[in-house]
Every structure is written in structure tokens, then in C-alpha cells.
């Protein structure tokens, strides 16, 4: 059995396509079909293939929401795993613990920066809350190079700052990323080093699917089925599948 879930319009430059999301019980799959378009005449009745509408008491709705929960949980896992194994510039934060993913050669910053005394920050003497990156060392805490340092795979680095190099454009043609960003931080012995972001991952074990059960269940209750179809959607026109109370009361699905 196939049921209808929601409906939306996808606007193009000159034309619009109208989609209806559906859930198929036999395959436990959520998908979408174009039911009407301004591009030309559609033969037959496209609404025939997108299923039927059911009321909120129909048990198949619970299965549809469970399928949505599984989709969301996997999407969260994939996103957080990527952030763990291949953190990008937007994932970086001061104090973040990273590990090298390969043996790397980097500059050893030997001497403390005299302008910030190795802290990496300039503090306004009249306003301690006014804390900025030191312009002398660019937040590295050290200026002079102490030669080259060989760092083995798995070396822990505590992030202090990062800097992206290259020319960036407002239209997004080029932007800071793993390939053009260097990270400055301290080793466990206090040595200050600078390493390319593409050679780092977050320290510790990667996330597991079970970590996202509660979050996925809460998000699934919102019934945003269009997100699981792979079809772009700016906003919904209609929603035919209200979340059953029995699903809201469920314990989040086990893996």
C-alpha cells in the first residue's frame, strides 16, 4: 500500500513542478513523484501513482514516521562522521582536540611571541573583555621558527587558531576549506605547531548511530517527509500525514 504524505511546488526560472511525497509499506520507502508541471502536458493522471490519503488513525502512518526516523538518524550519522573524520573550517573551534591522520612535517614555533607573551591574543588593558587575535603572531603564540618537526600519525593537537590562504570571492567560487587552511595549536608537551587542516581529524572515536536516536525521533515528529525524497522543496503547500500520538510516545527506535 502507498499513501500520500505532503505536497509542494518547486519553482524554476520559467516553470514550476509540483511534487507529492509518498510512503510505500511493502518496500518501507519514502519517495516523491511529479504530479503536475507547467513545462507541458502530462499524459494520464499522475496522481494515480502517488497513493491514497489516510486518516491520522491509520497504523500505516506510524510506519511512515518510523521510516522517516531511520532516514534522519542515518543522515545525522553521515554528517557527524564527516565532521569527525574530515572537519572543515566551519567545524573548527578554539580548544578543539584533533589528531593527525598521517605523518606530517611542520614548522616548530620555538619562541613565545613578545607581543602577547605566547597567549596568541591581545587584551585591551582598559577592557579585559576586549580580547582579540594577536596581530604579531596571528594567534599562534610564537613567532620564530625552531626548524622542522616530524609529527607521527595520531599526534594530538589542541587548536589555538587557523588561517586560510588564497583569494576568495563573494559568489562562492573559492572559499576557505580543508585544502587551503592551516591550523596552529599545541602538542601535549606545549610545543606550538602549524599543520594543514587536510591532515587532521577530530580526536577520539567516531560517532555511532545509537548516539542520534533521541534527536532523530524528535525531528521525525515534525513530519518533514520531503527532506527524505531527494527533491528540492522551498516550502510545503499541503501536508496529509499528521504525526500519530502513538509515534510521539514511542521510545526512540533501536539501531
C-alpha positions as YAML, in Angstrom:
chain: A
units: angstrom
residues:
- id: 1
  name: UNK
  ca: [0.00, 0.00, 0.00]
- id: 2
  name: UNK
  ca: [1.19, 3.50, -0.87]
- id: 3
  name: UNK
  ca: [-0.01, 6.64, 0.93]
- id: 4
  name: UNK
  ca: [0.37, 10.34, 0.24]
- id: 5
  name: UNK
  ca: [2.36, 12.40, 2.74]
- id: 6
  name: UNK
  ca: [2.76, 16.00, 1.59]
- id: 7
  name: UNK
  ca: [2.76, 18.24, -1.47]
- id: 8
  name: UNK
  ca: [4.93, 21.16, -2.65]
- id: 9
  name: UNK
  ca: [5.89, 23.29, -5.62]
- id: 10
  name: UNK
  ca: [9.42, 23.51, -6.93]
- id: 11
  name: UNK
  ca: [9.92, 26.83, -8.68]
- id: 12
  name: UNK
  ca: [12.20, 27.04, -11.70]
- id: 13
  name: UNK
  ca: [13.33, 30.07, -13.71]
- id: 14
  name: UNK
  ca: [10.42, 29.86, -16.15]
- id: 15
  name: UNK
  ca: [8.45, 26.83, -14.99]
- id: 16
  name: UNK
  ca: [7.21, 25.09, -11.87]
- id: 17
  name: UNK
  ca: [6.96, 21.43, -10.95]
- id: 18
  name: UNK
  ca: [4.57, 20.08, -8.33]
- id: 19
  name: UNK
  ca: [5.55, 17.05, -6.23]
- id: 20
  name: UNK
  ca: [3.77, 14.73, -3.84]
- id: 21
  name: UNK
  ca: [5.73, 12.63, -1.37]
- id: 22
  name: UNK
  ca: [4.59, 9.09, -0.63]
- id: 23
  name: UNK
  ca: [5.35, 6.13, 1.60]
- id: 24
  name: UNK
  ca: [5.18, 2.54, 0.31]
- id: 25
  name: UNK
  ca: [4.54, -0.06, 3.00]
- id: 26
  name: UNK
  ca: [5.85, -3.06, 1.05]
- id: 27
  name: UNK
  ca: [9.28, -1.51, 0.44]
- id: 28
  name: UNK
  ca: [9.34, 0.69, 3.57]
- id: 29
  name: UNK
  ca: [10.44, 3.53, 1.31]
- id: 30
  name: UNK
  ca: [9.72, 7.28, 1.11]
- id: 31
  name: UNK
  ca: [9.79, 8.90, -2.32]
- id: 32
  name: UNK
  ca: [8.19, 11.61, -4.44]
- id: 33
  name: UNK
  ca: [6.60, 11.94, -7.87]
- id: 34
  name: UNK
  ca: [5.98, 14.97, -10.03]
- id: 35
  name: UNK
  ca: [2.19, 15.19, -10.28]
- id: 36
  name: UNK
  ca: [1.92, 18.34, -12.38]
- id: 37
  name: UNK
  ca: [4.17, 20.76, -14.24]
- id: 38
  name: UNK
  ca: [3.95, 23.97, -16.24]
- id: 39
  name: UNK
  ca: [6.54, 22.63, -18.70]
- id: 40
  name: UNK
  ca: [3.94, 20.86, -20.84]
- id: 41
  name: UNK
  ca: [1.04, 18.43, -20.91]
- id: 42
  name: UNK
  ca: [1.39, 15.35, -18.71]
- id: 43
  name: UNK
  ca: [-0.33, 12.26, -20.07]
- id: 44
  name: UNK
  ca: [-2.64, 10.26, -17.84]
- id: 45
  name: UNK
  ca: [-3.47, 11.03, -14.25]
- id: 46
  name: UNK
  ca: [-0.14, 11.30, -12.34]
- id: 47
  name: UNK
  ca: [-1.95, 11.30, -9.00]
- id: 48
  name: UNK
  ca: [-2.83, 7.62, -9.57]
- id: 49
  name: UNK
  ca: [0.74, 6.52, -8.76]
- id: 50
  name: UNK
  ca: [1.27, 8.51, -5.56]
- id: 51
  name: UNK
  ca: [-1.10, 6.54, -3.37]
- id: 52
  name: UNK
  ca: [-4.06, 7.39, -1.24]
- id: 53
  name: UNK
  ca: [-4.64, 9.70, 1.69]
- id: 54
  name: UNK
  ca: [-5.32, 8.11, 5.06]
- id: 55
  name: UNK
  ca: [-6.62, 9.49, 8.34]
- id: 56
  name: UNK
  ca: [-4.49, 10.01, 11.43]
- id: 57
  name: UNK
  ca: [-5.65, 6.75, 13.00]
- id: 58
  name: UNK
  ca: [-4.34, 4.54, 10.19]
- id: 59
  name: UNK
  ca: [-1.46, 2.37, 11.52]
- id: 60
  name: UNK
  ca: [0.46, 2.77, 8.27]
- id: 61
  name: UNK
  ca: [1.21, 6.34, 9.29]
- id: 62
  name: UNK
  ca: [3.29, 5.07, 12.19]
- id: 63
  name: UNK
  ca: [5.36, 3.01, 9.74]
- id: 64
  name: UNK
  ca: [5.85, 6.09, 7.56]
- id: 65
  name: UNK
  ca: [7.13, 8.08, 10.53]
- id: 66
  name: UNK
  ca: [9.39, 5.22, 11.58]
- id: 67
  name: UNK
  ca: [10.89, 5.19, 8.07]
- id: 68
  name: UNK
  ca: [11.44, 8.95, 8.33]
- id: 69
  name: UNK
  ca: [13.14, 8.50, 11.70]
- id: 70
  name: UNK
  ca: [15.52, 5.90, 10.22]
- id: 71
  name: UNK
  ca: [16.36, 8.27, 7.35]
- id: 72
  name: UNK
  ca: [17.06, 11.18, 9.71]
- id: 73
  name: UNK
  ca: [19.20, 9.06, 12.01]
- id: 74
  name: UNK
  ca: [21.38, 7.90, 9.12]
- id: 75
  name: UNK
  ca: [21.65, 11.45, 7.76]
- id: 76
  name: UNK
  ca: [22.78, 12.72, 11.17]
- id: 77
  name: UNK
  ca: [25.31, 9.90, 11.46]
- id: 78
  name: UNK
  ca: [26.74, 10.61, 8.00]
- id: 79
  name: UNK
  ca: [27.04, 14.34, 8.72]
- id: 80
  name: UNK
  ca: [28.68, 13.97, 12.11]
- id: 81
  name: UNK
  ca: [31.01, 11.22, 10.84]
- id: 82
  name: UNK
  ca: [32.18, 13.54, 8.07]
- id: 83
  name: UNK
  ca: [32.72, 16.33, 10.59]
- id: 84
  name: UNK
  ca: [34.71, 13.92, 12.75]
- id: 85
  name: UNK
  ca: [36.94, 12.37, 10.09]
- id: 86
  name: UNK
  ca: [37.22, 15.38, 7.76]
- id: 87
  name: UNK
  ca: [36.47, 18.56, 9.75]
- id: 88
  name: UNK
  ca: [36.09, 21.67, 7.62]
- id: 89
  name: UNK
  ca: [36.80, 25.29, 8.54]
- id: 90
  name: UNK
  ca: [33.29, 25.85, 9.96]
- id: 91
  name: UNK
  ca: [33.81, 22.89, 12.32]
- id: 92
  name: UNK
  ca: [36.92, 24.34, 13.95]
- id: 93
  name: UNK
  ca: [36.85, 25.97, 17.39]
- id: 94
  name: UNK
  ca: [39.47, 27.13, 19.84]
- id: 95
  name: UNK
  ca: [40.34, 24.34, 22.27]
- id: 96
  name: UNK
  ca: [39.21, 21.60, 19.89]
- id: 97
  name: UNK
  ca: [41.28, 18.40, 20.15]
- id: 98
  name: UNK
  ca: [42.48, 17.00, 16.83]
- id: 99
  name: UNK
  ca: [44.73, 14.17, 15.69]
- id: 100
  name: UNK
  ca: [46.99, 13.93, 12.67]
- id: 101
  name: UNK
  ca: [45.82, 11.39, 10.09]
- id: 102
  name: UNK
  ca: [49.26, 10.91, 8.57]
- id: 103
  name: UNK
  ca: [52.90, 11.62, 9.27]
- id: 104
  name: UNK
  ca: [53.46, 15.32, 8.62]
- id: 105
  name: UNK
  ca: [56.35, 17.76, 8.55]
- id: 106
  name: UNK
  ca: [55.63, 21.16, 10.03]
- id: 107
  name: UNK
  ca: [57.34, 24.28, 11.34]
- id: 108
  name: UNK
  ca: [58.21, 24.22, 15.03]
- id: 109
  name: UNK
  ca: [57.40, 27.60, 16.59]
- id: 110
  name: UNK
  ca: [60.13, 27.86, 19.18]
- id: 111
  name: UNK
  ca: [59.93, 31.30, 20.82]
- id: 112
  name: UNK
  ca: [56.98, 32.96, 22.52]
- id: 113
  name: UNK
  ca: [55.56, 35.98, 20.73]
- id: 114
  name: UNK
  ca: [56.74, 39.05, 22.68]
- id: 115
  name: UNK
  ca: [53.57, 40.98, 21.88]
- id: 116
  name: UNK
  ca: [51.20, 38.50, 23.53]
- id: 117
  name: UNK
  ca: [53.63, 36.50, 25.68]
- id: 118
  name: UNK
  ca: [52.65, 33.32, 23.95]
- id: 119
  name: UNK
  ca: [48.90, 33.57, 24.59]
- id: 120
  name: UNK
  ca: [48.01, 34.27, 20.97]
- id: 121
  name: UNK
  ca: [45.72, 37.15, 21.99]
- id: 122
  name: UNK
  ca: [45.91, 40.88, 22.60]
- id: 123
  name: UNK
  ca: [43.87, 42.06, 25.59]
- id: 124
  name: UNK
  ca: [42.73, 45.66, 25.92]
- id: 125
  name: UNK
  ca: [44.32, 46.94, 29.17]
- id: 126
  name: UNK
  ca: [41.27, 49.14, 29.78]
- id: 127
  name: UNK
  ca: [38.73, 46.45, 28.99]
- id: 128
  name: UNK
  ca: [39.73, 42.82, 29.74]
- id: 129
  name: UNK
  ca: [36.63, 41.60, 27.89]
- id: 130
  name: UNK
  ca: [38.07, 43.07, 24.67]
- id: 131
  name: UNK
  ca: [40.19, 40.10, 23.58]
- id: 132
  name: UNK
  ca: [41.47, 39.88, 20.01]
- id: 133
  name: UNK
  ca: [43.83, 37.75, 17.96]
- id: 134
  name: UNK
  ca: [47.41, 38.95, 18.30]
- id: 135
  name: UNK
  ca: [48.41, 40.72, 15.07]
- id: 136
  name: UNK
  ca: [52.06, 39.87, 15.68]
- id: 137
  name: UNK
  ca: [51.78, 36.08, 15.60]
- id: 138
  name: UNK
  ca: [48.23, 35.76, 14.18]
- id: 139
  name: UNK
  ca: [47.13, 33.80, 17.22]
- id: 140
  name: UNK
  ca: [49.90, 31.21, 17.06]
- id: 141
  name: UNK
  ca: [51.55, 32.36, 20.30]
- id: 142
  name: UNK
  ca: [55.02, 32.06, 18.76]
- id: 143
  name: UNK
  ca: [56.85, 33.89, 16.01]
- id: 144
  name: UNK
  ca: [60.25, 32.45, 15.24]
- id: 145
  name: UNK
  ca: [60.65, 29.09, 13.62]
- id: 146
  name: UNK
  ca: [62.52, 26.44, 15.55]
- id: 147
  name: UNK
  ca: [63.18, 24.39, 12.43]
- id: 148
  name: UNK
  ca: [61.17, 21.46, 11.11]
- id: 149
  name: UNK
  ca: [59.35, 18.93, 13.24]
- id: 150
  name: UNK
  ca: [58.26, 15.46, 12.16]
- id: 151
  name: UNK
  ca: [54.87, 14.57, 13.67]
- id: 152
  name: UNK
  ca: [53.69, 10.94, 13.51]
- id: 153
  name: UNK
  ca: [50.17, 9.78, 12.76]
- id: 154
  name: UNK
  ca: [47.83, 10.12, 15.74]
- id: 155
  name: UNK
  ca: [49.60, 13.09, 17.32]
- id: 156
  name: UNK
  ca: [47.19, 15.13, 19.44]
- id: 157
  name: UNK
  ca: [46.98, 18.88, 18.72]
- id: 158
  name: UNK
  ca: [44.92, 21.38, 20.73]
- id: 159
  name: UNK
  ca: [43.63, 24.01, 18.29]
- id: 160
  name: UNK
  ca: [44.52, 27.63, 19.06]
- id: 161
  name: UNK
  ca: [43.82, 29.33, 15.72]
- id: 162
  name: UNK
  ca: [43.57, 28.76, 11.97]
- id: 163
  name: UNK
  ca: [44.20, 30.73, 8.82]
- id: 164
  name: UNK
  ca: [43.08, 30.24, 5.21]
- id: 165
  name: UNK
  ca: [45.18, 31.41, 2.29]
- id: 166
  name: UNK
  ca: [44.22, 32.34, -1.25]
- id: 167
  name: UNK
  ca: [41.80, 34.69, -2.96]
- id: 168
  name: UNK
  ca: [38.16, 34.24, -2.06]
- id: 169
  name: UNK
  ca: [35.13, 35.52, -3.97]
- id: 170
  name: UNK
  ca: [31.71, 36.58, -2.72]
- id: 171
  name: UNK
  ca: [29.95, 34.29, -5.20]
- id: 172
  name: UNK
  ca: [31.49, 31.25, -3.56]
- id: 173
  name: UNK
  ca: [33.82, 30.42, -6.48]
- id: 174
  name: UNK
  ca: [36.58, 29.91, -3.92]
- id: 175
  name: UNK
  ca: [36.24, 29.69, -0.17]
- id: 176
  name: UNK
  ca: [38.20, 28.58, 2.90]
- id: 177
  name: UNK
  ca: [38.31, 24.78, 3.03]
- id: 178
  name: UNK
  ca: [40.40, 21.84, 4.22]
- id: 179
  name: UNK
  ca: [42.83, 22.22, 1.36]
- id: 180
  name: UNK
  ca: [43.74, 25.89, 1.86]
- id: 181
  name: UNK
  ca: [43.63, 26.19, 5.66]
- id: 182
  name: UNK
  ca: [46.38, 25.69, 8.22]
- id: 183
  name: UNK
  ca: [45.75, 25.06, 11.91]
- id: 184
  name: UNK
  ca: [48.02, 26.28, 14.70]
- id: 185
  name: UNK
  ca: [47.93, 24.55, 18.05]
- id: 186
  name: UNK
  ca: [49.87, 22.99, 20.87]
- id: 187
  name: UNK
  ca: [51.09, 19.46, 21.37]
- id: 188
  name: UNK
  ca: [50.66, 17.83, 24.78]
- id: 189
  name: UNK
  ca: [54.19, 18.98, 25.67]
- id: 190
  name: UNK
  ca: [53.31, 22.61, 24.87]
- id: 191
  name: UNK
  ca: [55.14, 22.79, 21.55]
- id: 192
  name: UNK
  ca: [53.39, 25.13, 19.12]
- id: 193
  name: UNK
  ca: [52.97, 23.71, 15.60]
- id: 194
  name: UNK
  ca: [51.16, 24.57, 12.38]
- id: 195
  name: UNK
  ca: [49.55, 21.77, 10.38]
- id: 196
  name: UNK
  ca: [47.34, 21.68, 7.28]
- id: 197
  name: UNK
  ca: [43.70, 21.06, 8.12]
- id: 198
  name: UNK
  ca: [43.52, 18.31, 5.49]
- id: 199
  name: UNK
  ca: [45.90, 16.28, 7.66]
- id: 200
  name: UNK
  ca: [43.70, 16.45, 10.77]
- id: 201
  name: UNK
  ca: [40.60, 14.77, 12.19]
- id: 202
  name: UNK
  ca: [38.79, 15.18, 15.47]
- id: 203
  name: UNK
  ca: [40.31, 13.17, 18.28]
- id: 204
  name: UNK
  ca: [38.55, 10.17, 19.81]
- id: 205
  name: UNK
  ca: [36.17, 7.57, 18.45]
- id: 206
  name: UNK
  ca: [33.78, 8.44, 15.59]
- id: 207
  name: UNK
  ca: [30.06, 8.81, 16.43]
- id: 208
  name: UNK
  ca: [27.71, 5.81, 16.37]
- id: 209
  name: UNK
  ca: [24.16, 5.59, 15.01]
- id: 210
  name: UNK
  ca: [22.81, 4.97, 18.51]
- id: 211
  name: UNK
  ca: [24.02, 8.45, 19.53]
- id: 212
  name: UNK
  ca: [21.28, 10.05, 17.40]
- id: 213
  name: UNK
  ca: [18.22, 8.01, 18.31]
- id: 214
  name: UNK
  ca: [16.57, 10.61, 20.53]
- id: 215
  name: UNK
  ca: [17.38, 13.54, 18.24]
- id: 216
  name: UNK
  ca: [16.15, 11.67, 15.16]
- id: 217
  name: UNK
  ca: [12.88, 10.74, 16.87]
- id: 218
  name: UNK
  ca: [12.22, 14.35, 17.90]
- id: 219
  name: UNK
  ca: [12.93, 15.61, 14.37]
- id: 220
  name: UNK
  ca: [10.79, 12.90, 12.78]
- id: 221
  name: UNK
  ca: [7.76, 14.04, 14.79]
- id: 222
  name: UNK
  ca: [7.78, 17.24, 12.69]
- id: 223
  name: UNK
  ca: [6.86, 15.14, 9.65]
- id: 224
  name: UNK
  ca: [9.21, 16.78, 7.13]
- id: 225
  name: UNK
  ca: [8.92, 13.89, 4.68]
- id: 226
  name: UNK
  ca: [10.03, 15.99, 1.72]
- id: 227
  name: UNK
  ca: [13.57, 16.00, 3.11]
- id: 228
  name: UNK
  ca: [13.78, 12.23, 2.65]
- id: 229
  name: UNK
  ca: [12.80, 12.27, -1.03]
- id: 230
  name: UNK
  ca: [15.88, 13.92, -2.53]
- id: 231
  name: UNK
  ca: [13.69, 16.52, -4.29]
- id: 232
  name: UNK
  ca: [14.22, 20.19, -3.52]
- id: 233
  name: UNK
  ca: [11.47, 21.90, -1.55]
- id: 234
  name: UNK
  ca: [11.31, 25.56, -0.52]
- id: 235
  name: UNK
  ca: [8.04, 25.22, 1.40]
- id: 236
  name: UNK
  ca: [5.13, 22.81, 1.69]
- id: 237
  name: UNK
  ca: [1.76, 23.51, 0.11]
- id: 238
  name: UNK
  ca: [-0.11, 20.71, 1.88]
- id: 239
  name: UNK
  ca: [0.60, 18.07, 4.49]
- id: 240
  name: UNK
  ca: [-1.58, 14.96, 4.55]
- id: 241
  name: UNK
  ca: [0.07, 12.93, 7.31]
- id: 242
  name: UNK
  ca: [-0.28, 14.30, 10.85]
- id: 243
  name: UNK
  ca: [2.05, 12.66, 13.34]
- id: 244
  name: UNK
  ca: [0.20, 9.95, 15.31]
- id: 245
  name: UNK
  ca: [0.31, 10.33, 19.07]
- id: 246
  name: UNK
  ca: [1.35, 6.69, 19.33]
- id: 247
  name: UNK
  ca: [4.51, 7.52, 17.40]
- id: 248
  name: UNK
  ca: [5.27, 10.57, 19.54]
- id: 249
  name: UNK
  ca: [5.01, 8.37, 22.65]
- id: 250
  name: UNK
  ca: [7.35, 5.73, 21.26]
- id: 251
  name: UNK
  ca: [10.76, 5.07, 22.73]
- id: 252
  name: UNK
  ca: [13.27, 6.06, 20.02]
- id: 253
  name: UNK
  ca: [13.94, 3.19, 17.64]
- id: 254
  name: UNK
  ca: [16.87, 0.92, 18.41]
- id: 255
  name: UNK
  ca: [19.53, 0.50, 15.75]
...
